[in-house]
Each structure stands twice: as structure tokens, then as C-alpha cells.
Amino acid sequence: MKINGKTVSFDNPPVIAGSAGVCGKKEGEGPLAQDFDAIFEDTTMGQQSYELAESAMLHDAIIRALTNAQVSPSDVNFILSGDLLDQCMGSAFAIKDLEIPSIGLYGACSTMALSLSVGAMLIDGGASCVAAGTSSHFCSSERQFRFPLEYGGQRPPSAQWTVTGAGCAVIKSKGNGIKIKAVSIGTICDLGITDANNMGAAMAPAAEKTIYEFFRDTKSKPSDYDLILTGDLGLTGSDLLYSLMEEEHGVDIRNVHNDCGLMIYDLKKQDVNSGGSGCGCSGSVLCSHILKRMRKKELKKVLFVATGALMSPTSNKQGNPIPGIAHAVLLEV
Amino acid sequence: MKINGKTVSFDNPPVIAGSAGVCGKKEGEGPLAQDFDAIFEDTTMGQQSYELAESAMLHDAIIRALTNAQVSPSDVNFILSGDLLDQCMGSAFAIKDLEIPSIGLYGACSTMALSLSVGAMLIDGGASCVAAGTSSHFCSSERQFRFPLEYGGQRPPSAQWTVTGAGCAVIKSKGNGIKIKAVSIGTICDLGITDANNMGAAMAPAAEKTIYEFFRDTKSKPSDYDLILTGDLGLTGSDLLYSLMEEEHGVDIRNVHNDCGLMIYDLKKQDVNSGGSGCGCSGSVLCSHILKRMRKKELKKVLFVATGALMSPTSNKQGNPIPGIAHAVLLEV
């Protein structure tokens, strides 16, 4: 790897050899339905808890991604995964029977970009095959961060809807596939946001910082990309990102930006307020819809920037701010 | 890196250029007192919560380690850190103002070995300087996993005492220091343990697996090491590890094994039941006492194997087992 500023570039870019994105019923009723690798009508996945349902969904995405990349678990040097739940239990139970060396990650909703970034660096360093994945589940997430569903709490307009879904990508050192040309690990941004129902505002400054630094380090501009894809800023966070990019750096990214949280649902019909969120939002959208469009050459150069709100229920109840982080991955075919 | 089985070895071993281990009052009354880089009599660290106290302690360890390695935060390509708290808030708040690209890890009490392992692989891949750290705090951990201290719950003999402490090591690509010759990322082991007061039993099978595989991959035996150091198996877990190694593999590691959880407290006098535990246990002991002994050449070849019980309070209350994991790091001077 070569490091310039915050950006790591690869002379021999690692390759995404296969991927899969799976989701629940509500996501399967949205605009991206035809691109998901599986849609589970029963989002309990036949499990006794929502948490184990999330694990079952991630396990399914991992197996599909391995199959898509034509590798078996024993071919995988490392699996990198994390999720939103207490002590990343979603990933632990998804992975535990696979016998793959496991690097547990925590990056909140930035996990898909974090796992791809670290995975790509490990491949560049000499590993031959890694898997990168993440998941979220609406029901486990509401119980974890806000209220149990049974409580029937109301949600403000800035609130987002946690995606029930999972994604996994298999990265190899050589072969055909989508190239990971560069990655950028973000620094933590804390602007003092304390509202657990306004994740977009907590994450937008981190996205702005990482995108701006990526432009700076690679001497590129918005028009150099077919798509700048954020993870789950939603409506509120995307608007804030546009304002921040214009006010702070004089850069307009509107024409080239989209957000997985805005793409996965029909915001007019599906009653999801500010859009989708959760690790599984960018995980499932990137690993199905986006990578499929790239394989068809409909998109050739995508800057994927997943953002995370590093929100702990304990910390939030204690009145602490919610720090944000964003990691970037440059994908090219 | 070269990968043989589960073990990654380095032709040009990354170097631990500096480190620091800090702890609280109780740990400062134990046998390793003189080797800690700081002992905080006030374990609230002047913060408003135990959680923020943990963050302040980790922040202190990071700054001391950077100073010890004579690097500034802007020299550090990546910081790798994680902890036991909900959504790793200990690390997020410790790191957020350092402006260092942050790779959040989750490995429970295995985090010190996980952060060193991934850090060493990133250095080998081309990074020039990374920091690897972790922390735990008795009071934040009891609130998180068992009962708030105010409840005054009784503890069974197999229970361990979460160490209030933090450790950080700075790894560089060249220079003087302790060499990281090889690392091994573990696979998750689940033997169906459900008792949150018997972490040793949940983690011992993972330690056995990782140590055995490391011996196999490197064609080595216990007598090749000055010390095989587990993280926090405690009395119960260490005894179980000896039995498993003998029964499963016919290997006796008693003469060469010690456990950070047994070293940090005087078990006869300090009322800690089965010994110390927590990410900060192996973090603080390795980064102070052990690395200092290695720098003095009192120990030349140490196999550090930190184990983690991937225990989520949510999962545990739902009756799920506690999977374990262990990662290994071979240190040499």
C-alpha cells in the first residue's frame, strides 16, 4: 500500500470476486427488490429472538457471497465483520460455526466500508482471500437503541428506519472482479449531537471530512466519479452533507451523490421518515444492487463512503454526544 | 506476510517501538505495581461516569505509549482499539480527539492480541506506524455485564475481577524494539457455556485451539518459549487449559504458562476469586510488565495469547451460549 495523507492506494488492487446482499420483507417491497440475492418474508428467520434472526441473515449472506465467489470457508484467510448490537453478537453468532479466523470490527453503520478497507489492506499485504460483511435488523436495533417494538413509540421526521438486511463481499488478491483501488480510514468527528433520533446529523460531518480528504489526497473532484455513495445519511443527513461540502469546501456533490438509505425504500410510500439506516443498509445495497450495476458496467467508478454514529445506549443515556466516523472505498471496473 | 495454516509470519518483523500500561488503585496494590506506567488512586479519573473514566484511562495509556515510542499522533497511520462496553464506547471516547484514523475492533478480552495482530499485518503491508490498545474498568464492566455495584451482588468462586486498566503499544515498520515475529487470528469456539460468572470455561477451549494450532503451524513445542502468556483465564480457566492441552494433544504447558489474570493480583490477599479479567488485564500487563521484562532480556520469546468471551448481556439473558476466541502473537527480542 501507498499512504498519501489519509488515503491508502494499491498498485495491485484487490478484487471483489463475489458478493451477496439479502434483506427482509419491507426492503423487498422497495425499489431495489429485483437486485437482492434473497428477500426473507419471515424476518424472524425461524429463530427465537430478533438478534439470532439478524445472525441467521448475515450467515446466509456470507454463504451466498462465498458461493458467488466460488470459494469455500476453508479458502478464506480472515473474515471481518461487525454490527450494531451489544458486543457485536450479530456477527459472533453468524460466524461461529464457519471455522474462519475472525477479526471482529466495530464501526457502527460504517462497518461495510471498514471491513472492505481493512480486508483490502490485508489482501494487499499478502492474504489471498478475505470476507467482509455486516448486518442489521430493525427489531433488534429498536430494542437495543430506542424502545422495544411492543412499546409503540412515535418517531420524529429525522428518525431513520433500520434496515433488516446483511451484506458480504469476498475479496481476493487476483482474478476478475471489481477493483478496490484505494481506501481511507476516517477519524472520529464529534460535533456534540446528542439526539439518538437524528443519526444523519451525527454522521454528516464525518462524511464531509472523509470525502473532502479523499478528494484532496487523490487530487480528484466530484465529476471524476459515476457515483459518490454514502451509507445511511438519509434525507436529513444528505442535505446536511451538501451544505457542509459547499460551505466548508465550495464543492457541490449533489449531481453525483446518492445514499443507500434513500435508495432502499420508496420514501413517499414506505413510511420510513428520513430513510434507511443500520449497518445492513449499506451492506445489503452495496453487495447486491451497486456491485451488480458495476459488473454490468452501468457504473464504473464509485466512491463508497459508509458513515457510523458511534452511539452506545449507555453513553447516550448519560447525556454524552454521539461521535461519527466515515470510511471510504474507491471501487472501479 | 506468509500464511501457513492459521499462522501469519513476517520476513521483516514489525517492531513494538513503545508501550504503556496503566491501572487503578487495586491493581496498583498487586505484585506488578512497580512496572505500571501509572497507577490512578482515583479510578473515576475525575469523570462523571465509570464509562468515561475508562476512556480517560485508555487515552492516558495511548499518550504515554506514543511518548514512549517518540511519535506524535500525526505520525500514526491507524489506531486499532476496542473494549468490553456497549458499542465499544470506551475506545470511541478515548480516541475521538486524537485525529488518528480509527479502526474499531471488537474481540472482548482478546482485544490486545487482536489489535497487535491486525496492527502488525498492516505494518507488514506498508503502514509505517500504528497504535494498538484496549481498556477495561471494573465498575463499568459490572454495570454492563452483571449488576450495578450498588446492588452488592455476591460472586461465585469461578467469577473473575475485571481489571481497571488500559494498555497501548506502538508498532513501527523498523527500528529498535521487540519484534512481532508471527500472529494467529483465532476462530470462534462455542462449547455451550452459558454462565456469565465462568468466563474462564468459555475461553479455555479457544486458547487450547489457538495454542495447539500455533505449535502445529510453526513446528514448535512449549519448551521453545520462555513464556506462554494467556490473557485472563484466571485459576479456573488456566486449570481447564492444562487439562485440555494434555487430554486433547498430550502437551504439558504448565512449566511455561502464566496468565495475566493470575499475575496482576495477589490472589491470596486481594479477594478477586479466580483472578483478573477484562481487556485491560492483558492490555495493561503486557504493555508494562511483560514488555519491560523483554526489553531487559529477562524474557526473550513470549507467545501472547489473549482470549475473549464474546458475551453480550442481551444474548446471555436470552439463554445463548458464550462463544470464545483467542488470538496469538509471537514476541521476540
Contacts between the chains, C-beta under 8 A, distances in Angstrom:
chain1	res1	chain2	res2	distance
A	1	B	125	5.6
A	1	B	126	3.9
A	1	B	127	7.1
A	2	B	126	7.0
A	3	B	77	6.0
A	3	B	126	7.2
A	3	B	127	6.7
A	3	B	128	7.6
A	6	B	101	5.9
A	48	B	318	7.5
A	49	B	318	5.2
A	51	B	312	7.9
A	51	B	314	6.0
A	51	B	315	6.4
A	51	B	318	6.9
A	52	B	318	7.8
A	52	B	320	7.4
A	77	B	3	5.9
A	78	B	185	5.8
A	82	B	104	7.5
A	82	B	106	6.0
A	84	B	87	7.4
A	85	B	312	6.5
A	85	B	314	6.7
A	86	B	86	5.6
A	86	B	87	7.6
A	86	B	312	4.2
A	86	B	313	5.9
A	86	B	314	4.9
A	86	B	315	7.4
A	87	B	84	7.4
A	87	B	86	7.6
A	87	B	106	6.7
A	87	B	108	6.7
A	87	B	310	6.6
A	87	B	311	6.5
A	87	B	312	4.0
A	87	B	313	7.8
A	87	B	315	7.8
A	88	B	106	4.5
A	88	B	310	7.7
A	88	B	312	7.8
A	89	B	310	7.2
A	89	B	312	3.9
A	89	B	314	6.6
A	89	B	315	4.6
A	89	B	320	7.9
A	92	B	188	6.4
A	92	B	310	4.3
A	92	B	312	7.7
A	92	B	323	5.5
A	93	B	315	7.4
A	93	B	320	7.2
A	93	B	323	7.4
A	95	B	188	6.0
A	96	B	188	4.1
A	96	B	189	8.0
A	96	B	190	5.1
A	96	B	323	4.9
A	97	B	190	7.5
A	98	B	187	7.8
A	99	B	187	5.2
A	100	B	187	6.3
A	101	B	6	5.9
A	101	B	184	7.7
A	101	B	185	3.7
A	101	B	186	6.4
A	101	B	187	5.7
A	102	B	185	6.9
A	102	B	186	7.1
A	102	B	187	6.3
A	102	B	188	5.6
A	102	B	325	6.4
A	103	B	105	7.4
A	103	B	114	6.8
A	103	B	118	6.1
A	103	B	185	6.0
A	104	B	82	7.5
A	104	B	105	6.3
A	104	B	106	3.9
A	104	B	107	5.0
A	104	B	114	7.1
A	104	B	310	7.6
A	104	B	325	7.8
A	105	B	103	7.4
A	105	B	104	6.2
A	105	B	105	6.2
A	105	B	106	6.5
A	106	B	82	6.0
A	106	B	87	6.6
A	106	B	88	4.5
A	106	B	104	3.9
A	106	B	105	6.5
A	106	B	106	4.4
A	107	B	104	5.0
A	108	B	87	6.8
A	114	B	103	6.8
A	114	B	104	7.1
A	118	B	103	6.1
A	118	B	118	7.0
A	118	B	122	8.0
A	121	B	122	5.8
A	121	B	125	5.5
A	121	B	127	8.0
A	122	B	118	8.0
A	122	B	121	5.8
A	122	B	122	7.9
A	122	B	125	7.0
A	124	B	125	5.5
A	124	B	126	7.3
A	125	B	1	5.6
A	125	B	121	5.6
A	125	B	122	7.0
A	125	B	124	5.5
A	125	B	125	2.7
A	125	B	126	7.1
A	126	B	1	3.9
A	126	B	2	7.0
A	126	B	3	7.2
A	126	B	124	7.2
A	126	B	125	7.1
A	127	B	1	7.0
A	127	B	3	6.7
A	127	B	121	8.0
A	128	B	3	7.6
A	143	B	314	7.8
A	144	B	314	7.2
A	184	B	101	7.6
A	185	B	78	5.8
A	185	B	101	3.7
A	185	B	102	6.9
A	185	B	103	6.0
A	186	B	101	6.4
A	186	B	102	7.1
A	187	B	98	7.8
A	187	B	99	5.2
A	187	B	100	6.4
A	187	B	101	5.7
A	187	B	102	6.3
A	188	B	92	6.4
A	188	B	95	6.0
A	188	B	96	4.1
A	188	B	102	5.6
A	189	B	96	7.9
A	190	B	96	5.1
A	190	B	97	7.6
A	310	B	87	6.6
A	310	B	88	7.7
A	310	B	89	7.2
A	310	B	92	4.3
A	310	B	104	7.7
A	311	B	87	6.5
A	312	B	51	7.9
A	312	B	85	6.5
A	312	B	86	4.2
A	312	B	87	4.1
A	312	B	88	7.8
A	312	B	89	3.9
A	312	B	92	7.7
A	313	B	86	5.9
A	313	B	87	7.8
A	314	B	51	6.0
A	314	B	85	6.7
A	314	B	86	4.9
A	314	B	89	6.6
A	314	B	143	7.9
A	314	B	144	7.2
A	315	B	51	6.4
A	315	B	86	7.4
A	315	B	87	7.8
A	315	B	89	4.6
A	315	B	93	7.4
A	318	B	48	7.4
A	318	B	49	5.2
A	318	B	51	6.9
A	318	B	52	7.8
A	320	B	52	7.4
A	320	B	89	7.9
A	320	B	93	7.2
A	323	B	92	5.5
A	323	B	93	7.5
A	323	B	96	4.9
A	325	B	102	6.4
A	325	B	104	7.8
